Amino acid sequence: MMTILQAAGAAAPQAAGSSWSMWVMMIAIFAIMWFFMIRPQRKQQKELQNFRSSLKKGDKVVTVSGVFGTVAEVREDIVVVEVAKDVKLKMTKDAIARSANPAEPAKEQKKSAKEEKKSAEAEVDTPKEEASKE
């Protein structure tokens, strides 16, 4: 009987410690969730807002409904998109999803591919030069 009471008394301080560790784990989970889910989404929203505010006449865009067109006119919160000859749609800037210009992403991909190739070549060349000096 005494051993049960002693075991219960010894378990009580551990319960307080586990309560503290539970709060640490909850905070850690929230921080991880913020870094991997909330922060990237905010960054993406900010980039989209900057894109929409920088729209100008002649930009090729895609709307959220998937309609391709060219910006014909930009007002404060309204964009007129020409989707065909003499066919213009008036919509809010929030209806513009992305740029339809395929050259922009391709340039970024080419640059990153060239940089990776150069860095890989530099890593490969370095050991060869050291070996030839010896």
Secondary structure, DSSP 8 states (H G I E B T S, - for coil): -HHHHHHHHHHHHHHHHHHHHHHHHHHHHHHHHIIIIIHHHHHHHHHHHHHHHT--TT-EEEETT--EEEEEEE-SSEEEEEEETTEEEEEEGGGEEEE--THHHHHHHHHHHHHHHHHHHHHHHHHHHHHHH-
